[in-house]
Amino acid sequence: MDVEKLFQGIAVIFDDEINDPTSTIYTIKKNIQSKNIPVAVYNEMPRQEIIPSLSNAAFVILDWDYTNSKLDVESSERVSIPIELKANQEQDLIQFISKLLCEIFIPVFIFTSKSVDSIKTTLRDAKLWNDDKENRIFIKQKNDINTEAQLFEEIENWIKAMPSVYVLKEWEKNISKSKDAMFIELYGYSPNWVKIIWDMLKEDSIENHREFGEFVTRNLNNRIGTYEFDENIIGAERGISPEELRRVVEGERYLFYDTQPEQAYTGDLFEDDNEYYLNIRAQCDLSRRDVDSGEYNPKLYCIKGKKLRSKDIVTDDIRMTTEETLIFDKCKSFSLDEMCEICKDNDELKKFNKNFTKYRNGIFFRKGTFLERNDKVILGCVAGKQALQFNLDISIKEFNDVKDKRIGRILPPYITRIQQKCAQNMVREGVMPVPEGLFMSF
C-alpha cells in the first residue's frame, strides 16, 4: 500500500506544541511532509465551527492535552492548570470529536503523550469507542511513532483493519482525478457551459437545482477511470450480523427522506395504514408544472404493496435427514413414525398434504433473487422491512393528496427493473393455458 498516494489532500494537525522544533509532534509533521503531503497546523484545541472545512482534508491529527499541564503568565512563572479547567477542555474535545465523526467521514488520529488506555476509557464512556468493532479513531503514543517508518507503518496497519477508510481514500483518489479532468473538458467546450445547461434544465423542471446537480454527477460518473482495490484489505474475514447485512443492503437500494423534496420522483414510496404505494411514473412527466394553471400537482402512477413476513419466504428445500425426519422448514418437521400414523387417517393425511401445497405456492428465494409471479414484483430490504411485494395494477394518485405520506425512494436500477416489469405486464397478450394432463403422471 502506498500511503503517500492514498492520502491525497492536506493533513491538518491540532497540537499546542506543533511550533516547537524539539517536540515529537513537530517531528511527526516533518515526517508527513516528507511524503509530499501538505500539512496545515493549529497550536490550539479545535473548535466545532471548523468541522465543515475539514471535509476535504486527508486526515486530522489531534492531541489530547492542550495545556501541557502548565500555563505561562506575564511574570514568566509557570503555574499548574486547575483540574476543573482540564476537565472542561477534555469535554470540549470530546464534543468536537463526536460532532466530527457525525458530520464527516475522515480518518481521525490522536497522537498523545497521555495513556492510550485512559483515552479509550474516556471515549468509551462518551460512546465514541467500541471494543467489539473497528473504530474510526486511531490512538497512538507520540514516542511510538517519532520516525517516518514507524508513523506510516502504524497508519498502514490501521488502514488494513479499517476497510471503510481504505475504500474512501482509493475512491477519493479516482474521483478527484476524474473531477478535475471533467471540469477542464467542459470548460474547454465553453466557459459558459454552466449557463447553457442551467437554462436548459430550468425550462424543463421545477427543481432545477437538483436536476443540475444530477447532471454534474452523471457526467462525472461517465468519466471515472478504472478502480483498483486491494482484495487482502476488503476481503478479510469479519463477523457480520444479519442486522448489519440488512442495513447495508437497504442503504444501497433505498433512500430515507430526512427532508422532503419539493417535487415527486420516480421510485417515491408512500405508506398509508400499513399499505405501500410505489410511484413508477417516468421522471420527465413529474418535473413540470401544469401548463394552464401553473400549479405543481402531477398524477402519480402507483402500484400497491404489502410487507412480506419471514414465513412467507421459502429459502430451504424440503429434505429428509439421517434422523429419519422430513423437514418442511425450521418450524415444521415430521418423523417417519408420525408419518406412518398420519397415513392411517384420511383427515390427518389431507392436513399433511397441505404442507406440500403451501410449500409449492410459497415465495421462493434462490441465489439472491425472489422467484416472482408474473403479476407481482418483490424487493427485499426497503423501508426497514425484510421485503415488500407489489401487485402490478396501476392506481392513480395526485401528488398533493399523498405527499405527506412519502417515506423514501427506491433507487435505480431497482426501480428501473420494476418499471420494466410493469410495462411488460401492461402490454402482455393472453395465451392459451397448457393442459395439466400433459404433465400428470399419477
N, C-alpha and C positions, 0 to 999 in steps of 0.2 A: 504494500500500500504506500503510495506517495502522498504523505501528509501535506507537503508543500502545494501540490496540485489540487488536493482535496479541499483545503481550506482557502478558497478564493474569497477575497474581501479583506476588510480591516479588522484586526483584533483590537478589542477595547479592554483596557486594564484600569481597575479602580483600586488604588492602594496608596496609603499615605506616605509610604517610603519609596515611591516609584522614582523620585528625582534624586535619591541618594545613591551615588555610584558604588558605595560599599554594601548596599543591601542586596539580598538574594533576589528580590523581585526585579531589581534593575538588571541583574544578570539574566534572568528569565526573559525579560523584554528584549535584550540584545540577542539572545538565542532565537527568539521568534523572528526578529528582523533578519537574522542570518539566513532564514528560509525564504526570503523575499516576500514576507507577509507584513504589510504596513501595520503599524501599531499606533492607536490613539490612547493617551494616558490621562488619568484624572487622579489627583492626590487627595481626594476626599471621598466620603461614602456616597454612593449613587442615589439620586432622587428618582422617585417614581415617574416624574414628568419626562424623563429622558428615554423611557422604555420604547415608545414608538420609533425613535431614531436608531434603536439598536437592531431593528428587524433585518437589516441587510449586513450586519456585522458577521464576520467569520465565526467568532466566538467571543464570549465575555469572561474575563478573569476578575474574581472578587477576592479581597482579603476578608478575614473575619473580624479583625480588630483594627479600628481606625484611630485609636488613641495611643497605641504603643505603650499603654499604661502610664504615660506621662503627659504633662501639659506645659508648654513653655509660657512663661509670664514675662512681663516687661523687665523685671529685675534680673532676668536670665536665670532665676531659680526654677527648679522643676518640682512640681507637686503631683501627688497621686490623684488619679481620676476617681471621683466618687463612684461607689458601686452602683448607685441609682442611675447615674449618667451612662455608665457602661451597659446597664440593663436596658435602658431606653434606646440606646444606639443599636443594641442587638435586636430589639424588637422592630426597629425601623428597617434594619437589614432583612429580617425575615419577611416583613411585609413587602419589601422590594422584590425579593426572590419569588415570593408567592405570586405577585402580580406579573412578574416577568415570565414565569412558567405558564401562566394562564393566557397571556396575550400573544406571545410569540414563541415559535419553536426554534430554539437556538442552543448550542452547547454552552453550558454554564460550568466554569471551572472555579473552584475555591482553593486557592493556594495560600496556606496559612502556616503560622508558627505555633498555633494552638493545637490541642489534642484533637485528632481526627474523630475519635470515638465520641468525645463530648459534643462536637459539632453535629455528628449524626444523631445523637440523642436529642439535641435541641430541634433539629429539623424533623425528627420523627414525632416529637410532641406537637409540632406545628402541622403534621400531616403532609410534610414535604419530602419524606423519606420512607421508603417501603423496603424492608429487608427481604421480602419474598419476590421481588421483581427488579428488573434493571431500572436504574434511576437516571434521570436526565442531568443530575448534578454529579460532577467528578470532583472529589475532595482529595487533596494530597498535601503532605508536609512540604514546605518550600525547600528544606535541606535535602529532600529525596529527589529533587528534580533540578538541581542547580547546574547541570551540564546539558548541552544540547542533546546528546544521545539519550540521557535519562528522561528528559522532558518529552521528546517525541516518541520514545518507546512506550512511555506510560499513556500518552494520548492515543497512540495506535492500539494498545491493548484495550483501552476503554471503548474505543470505537468498535472494535471487533465484538464486544459484548453488547453494543447498542446499535443494532441494525437500522433502527429508525434514523439515527443521526447520520450513519454512513450513507443511507439511501438519499436523505435530504441533501447532503453535500455533493454526491455524484449527480443528482438531478439538477441542483442549482448550477453546477458547472456547465452542464449541457444546455440548460435553459438560458443562462446568461450569454453564452456564445451565440445561440440561435437568435436571441432577442436583439442583440447588437446588430447581427447580420440583417435581420428583418427590417429594422428601422433605417439602416443605411440604404437598403434596397428601395424601400418605399420613398424615402427622401430623394433618392436618385431619380425616381419616376417623376416626382414633382414635390417641391417644398410645400405645396398646397394640398397634399393628399388627404390630410385630416379634414379640411373644409369640404372637399369633394365627397368623401364618404359620409361625413356628418349630415350634409344636406340630403343625400340620398336616403339615409335612414330616418331622418326627421320627417320626411314626406310620407314614410311608409309605416310608422309605428308611434304609439303614444308614449312608449317607454324607450325612447331612442338612446338614452344613456346606457341602459343595459344592452341594447342591441349593438351599440358601438363597441362596448367592452367585449361582447361576444365575437364581434368581427375581428378585433385585435387578437383575441385568444385563439380563434380558429386559424388565423393566418400564421400565428406563431407555431401552433401545433403541426401545421402542414410543413414547416421548415425545420423541425427539430431533427438533429442528426441521430446517429446510432448510439444507443445506450450500451454500456458495458458495466455489469455489476459482478462483484466477487461472490461466487456461489458459496465459498467457505464461510463468509460472514452471514449472508442472508439465509442459507440453508442449514445452519447449525441447529441441532436438536434443542427444542424448547417445549416446556409444558404449556399447553393451550387449553383453556376451559371451554366448554360448549357456549357459555355466555359471551366470552371473548370472540369466539368464532362467529356467533350471530351478529354481534355489534359491528364487527369489521365487514362482514358481507353486506349488512344493511347500509353501511356508510358508502359502499361502492355503487349502490343502485338506487338509493332513496335519499332525498334531501328533506329534512325537517325545516319548516319555515319558522325562523326566530322572529322575523318581521315580515309582514305580508306585502308582496309586490303589488303595484298598482293594477297591473293587468293580469289576465288569465294566461296560463301556459299549458301547452300540450304536456300531459302527464300529471296535471294537478289532481290531487286526491282529496276527496271530501268525506267526512264521517258524519253520519246522521242516525242516531239511535242504533248503534252497533251495525249499521249498514254502511257500505262504502260505495262511492261513486267515483269513477276514474274518467277524466276528460281525455278523449282521444282525437279531438278535432285538430286539424293542421294549424300550425302556429301562424302562418300567413293570414288565416281567417280570424285570428284572435287579437291582432295587433292594432286594428284600425277602429276609429270612431264611426258611428253611423253617419253616412254622408248627409242625410237630410236634417237630422236633429242635432248632430254634433255630440250626442251622448255616447258614452262608452258602456255598453252592456251586451256583449256578444252572446250568442247562443252557444252552449256547450253540448257536445255530443258525448254523453256519458254511458258507461257500462256499469252495471250494478254488481257488487261483490260482497262476499262474506268471509269471516275468519274461518280457517280450517283448524281442526283440533288434531293433536298428535295421533289419536286413534283413527282418524280418517285416512291417514297416510300409511301405505304399506311399504316397508323397507326390507323385510325379510321374506324368504321363500318358506312355504310350508315344508317341514322337514321331519324325518324320522331319526331318532337318536339311538345310540347304542344301549341306552337305558330302556328301550322298548316304549318310547313315548312319542306321540305325534304332537308337534308343536305348531300352532297357528300363529301365535305372537307371544310376547313376553308375559301376557296376562291369561292366555288360554292354551291349555295342553291336555291331552288325554293319554292315559296308559293303555296298553293292549288289553288288560283285564277290563278296564272301563269300557273300551270299545266293544268288547265281546258282550258285555251286559247290555249295552245300547242296542246292539243288533237284535236282541231278543224282544225289543219293544218298538213297535212301529212309530208311536208318537215320539219317543225319545230319538229314534233314528231320523225322523223328519227334522227335529230340532238340530241334531248333529250335522245333517247335510246342509243346513242353512249357513253353517260356518264356511263351507266351501263357496256358496253363492255370495256371501258377504265378501269373502276374500277376492273373488273374481270381479266384483263390482267396485272394489276399492280403488283408491288413487295410488298408483304405483310410482315409486321413486327409484330410478335406475341411473347410476353413473352421473349424478349431479343434475338430473333432469326429471321433471314430473311428466308422466305419460298422460297427456290430457285428452279429453273427449274433443271431438271436432267443434262442439258448440260452447266450449269453455276454455278459459286461459288461467293459468296458475302462476303466481310469482311468490317466491319464498323470501323471507327476511325483509319485510317492509312494514313501516308504521308500528314498530315494536312488536310485531306478531311473527309467528313462525312462517305462516303462509296465508295469502289471500287468494280466493278463487272468484273469478268474474264470469258471469254469463255474457254472451256477445250481443244481446238485444240492446238497441240504442235507446237511451232515454234523453230527451232534450230538456235542458235546464237553462234558465237565464242566469248569467254570472252574478248580478246584483242580489239575486234571491239566495244564493248558496255561498257567496264568498266568505262569509263569517264562519263557515264550517270547513274551510280549507285547512288541511293539516300538513301537507307536504307535497312533494313532487317525485314521481318515478322518472328516473333519468334514462337517457339513451345508453346503450342500444336496447334496453328492456322495453321502454315504451314504444320504440320503433317496431319491435317484434310483435307487440300486442296490436298495434295499428295494422300491421300486415295481416295478422290472423283475422281481425275484424273485417278488413277489406275482402279477404278471401271468402269469409262466411257470407257477406252480403251478395256476392256475385256467383255464389255456388249454384250449380244446376243439379236438380234431383235426378237420381239414377235408380234403376230397379234394384231391390234388395236381392242378395244372394240367398237361395233357399237353404235353410238349415239342414235339410235332408242330405245335401251333398257331403256333409262332414259328420253326420251321425253314424257312429259305429256300434251303438247299442241302444 
